[in-house]
Amino acid sequence: MSLKRAPHGVPALYPSTVQKVSYTDSSAACTNAFGDDTEVVRIVATTACYVQFAASPTATSSDFYLPADAVEYFNVTPGTKVAAIRVSTTSGTLCVCEMA
């Protein structure tokens, strides 16, 4: 992956495929694996959750903690997925955007 130059010469990644994952007290994963050219994803959750990246992920309370409304970027391996599980009693949605 190479950074593209946006107007004014600023290096940038562009949003590509978007998936939404509704998570509860049970782990839920995105439906589709990340594309062959995907090396970076941007994620944000509507409520606090734990997330895991793997070929067949199952998120648990031992995984990475993601606070509500925190935008994070992760390097990923093409062909993997992300899963989330809620921290408290409030379920939420994880928005996952592959960056190109």
N, C-alpha and C positions, 0 to 999 in steps of 0.2 A: 504494500500500500504506500502510496506517496501522497504527501499533502498537496493539495491544489492551491493555487494562488487566487484568492478572491480579489475583487476590485481593491485598488490601493496597495496591492502586494502583500496582503496579510495572509499567512498560511491558514488554511481552514479545512475542516472535514464537512462533508455534505450529508444531510439526513437521507436515508434510503428506506429500507423496509421497516415498517412499524408493526409491533405486536402488543397486545394488551393481555395481561394475565390477572384474572380475578382470584385472589387468595383468601383463605379463611383459616380455620385452625388445622386444616389439612394442607399439606404441600401441594402446590399447583405449578406446572411448568408451561412455558410457551409451547404452542402447537408445532411450530416449524423450527428446525435447527437453523443456526446462523449460516448464511450463504458462504460459498467457496472463497469469496474475496473479502469476507468480513474479518477484520482484525480488531475493531473497536466498536463497542456498543455504549450508548447513553441510556441510563435508566433513572427513573424517578418513581416513587411510590406515594400513593395518597395517604397511607398510614404507615407507621413504623412496621418493619418486617425484617426477616432474615432471608438472605438470598444465597443460592449456590449455583455454580456453573459446572456443568458436566455433560457427558453424552446423554445420560438419563438421570437428571438431577432430582434429588428429593431434599428439600430444604428442612433444616431442623434448627432448634434454638442454639445449637453449637456453631452455626454458620455465621457469615458476615452480617452484621447489624446495619441496616439502612434506615436512617430516620425519615420521618414523613417529609415530603416536599424537598428532599435533598437531591440535587442533580449530581450524578456520578458517572464517570467514564471508566470503562474497563477494557483492557486488552483481553481478547478472547481467541479461542481456537475455532477456525471454521468447522461447522458440523456439530458444534455443541449447542446446548440450550441453557436457559436460566429458569430456576424455580424459586418461589417465594412462599413464606408462611407468616401469618400475622404474629405480632409480639403480644398484643393484649386482646381484649374482647372485640375490638373493632376490625372487621375485615376491610380489604382495600383492593386497589388495582395497581399493578406494576406496569408502567409504560416502558417498552423496550424499543429502542431505535438503533438499527444497524447504521454505522457511519461509514461513508465511502470517501 
